[in-house]
Amino acid sequence: MLGQATLRGGAGAVSAVLVRDGALGPAATFARASPARWTTAAGLLDTAAPETPRADHDPMTGAPRGVLIEPARTNHLLASDAMAGAPWQTLAASVAADTVAGPDGSTRAETLTESMATGIHTLYQSGLSYAAGQPHTLSVFAKTNGRERLQLVLPSTAFGVVCSAVFDLTTGAVVATEGPVSHGLVHWPGGWMRCAVTATSAAGGTSNAHVRLRTLGGSSAYAGDGVSGVHLWGAQLERGEDPSSPIATVGAPATRAADSLTYAPPYPSDLHLVGQAPDGTGYPPARPLVVRGRSTAWTAPPGLWSSIHARTAA
């Protein structure tokens, strides 16, 4: 997708529009070699075709957030949206398929229910590849179904110690952690929350990842009641410091290609970006991110950008 609209003006004058009001402008070139999910104004996850930019929205308010630019990521969990069978496994729990509407609006979310046994009630996947020295993020969309708390667990065999976070699905709080982790929780419509935990693998290798039920009292091993649990959708394990947009998998890991938004300035230009970086740093119109003096091809950094324009360099 390529536009040629550039205007020559004096120093500081706007010479090209790459993104305006969260939509691609005429001076930008965009590419992405794969489909990718994005959030609509209705708060639902939809899939954009390859080579199509994503004008993302806040899932709770529907407010436009900007053009979503992400690096390539791979989801190493298989059957990300279908957890009721192999390769997923359970202990003292069961999974029912296609029970409620998920964040994409389809009735394909699963329900994890504890058994009446005493022990750890968990859903997990084995044989996952971890890379030593790299951050890994485990995430899932979850919604309470009688059990209020959920724990995401990265294994000690790959991380040196157990790395985990416990999320309260009624309050949206992170109530406990283990190991050197960072964590996040994003609210979605219909009571859904996207929970995520991140840690850096010490040893790498092949191991597992767990989604566990927890009691309000904090116990991970307890006598289940046979009916309580949580709804789940969109499980993801990726190498990176934060959860990226959900990547659907079936029988093999799947990769979402990188978004590429580029501009070739015909003369030296300063690039002004308004929006938000992946780490949450905001760049409002009064204090944009400025890249100065570009005279060669430029690629937009990852983030959510509501406005990008070029100004003639002094």
Residue, then its C-alpha position, 0 to 999 in steps of 0.5 A: m500500500l503506497g502513497q506519494a502525497t508529499l508537499r515541499g514547504g519551509a523548515g518545520a512545515v508538514s511535508a507528508v502524512l503517514v498516519r492521521d486519526g489512527a488511519l494510514g495516510p497517503a505517504a506511507t508504505f505498509a506491508r505484513a505478510s500474514p493475517a493479524r488480529w486487532t480490536t474493533a470499536a465494539g471491543l471484539l477481536d477480528t482478523a485483518a488480512p495480510e498487507t492490511p493495516r490494523a486501526d486498533h481500539d480500546p477494548m472497553t471504551g471503543a476509542p481509537r488507539g491508532v495504527l498497530i505496529e508489532p514485530a514478528r512473534t510466534n505463539h508456541l502453544l498449540a491449539s490456542d483456542a481449543m483446549a479441550g483435547a491434545p496436546w493440552q492435558t489436565l490434572a484434577a480438572s476437565v475442559a469443556a469445549d465451545t461453552v461461551a462467547g469469547p473475546d472474538g464474539s464466537t462461541r468457542a471459548e472453553t471452560l476449565t472445571e476443577s474435579m472433587a479431588t484434593g490437589i493442584h487443579t491445572l491445565y498445561q502443555s508439555g514439550l514447549s521450547y524455551a530459549a536461554g537468556q530470552p524473555h518469555t510471556l505466557s498469556v490467556f484470556a480468562k473469565t471467572n466461572g465460580r473460581e475467582r483466581l487464576q495462576l499462570v506458571l512458567p517452569s523452574t526447569a527452564f527459568g531456574v525457579v518457578c515464575s508465576a503470577v496469580f490474578d483475581l478475576t473479579t477485581g482485576a488485581v495481581v495478588a501474588t507472584e513467584g520468581p523474578v517476573s513482570h505481569g499485566l492484566v487488561h480488561w475486556p468486555g463481558g467480564w474477560m481479562r487478558c492475564a500475562v506473566t513474563a520472565t527470562s529463561a535461565a536454562g532454556g530447553t524443553s518444558n511445560a506451561h501451566v494455567r492453574l486454578r487458585t482459591l481466594g485463600g491463596s491455595s493452589a492445592y485444595a479439595g475441589d467442588g467439581v463445579s467451579g472453574v474459569h472460562l478460557w480463550g486465546a492461550q499464548l506463549e511467545r518470546g518477548e517482554d509483553p503479550s502481543s496481539p493474539i496469534a491463533t494456532v492449531g497443530a503447530p506454532a504459528t507466526r504473525a509477521a511483522d508490521s512494516l510502515t515505511y517512508a522514503p523522504p525526498y528531502p531531509s525530514d523530521l518525523h513526528l509520532v503521536g501515540q504509545a510505545p509498547d512499554g506504555t510510554g505515551y507521546p501526546p500531540a504536545r510532546p511527540l516522539v521526534v526522529r530528526g533529520r531523516s534523509t533515507a528510508w525510515t521504518a516506524p517503530p513498534g507501537l500504537w500510532s494515532s498520528i505520524h507526519a514528516r516535517t521539513a528539516a531545518 
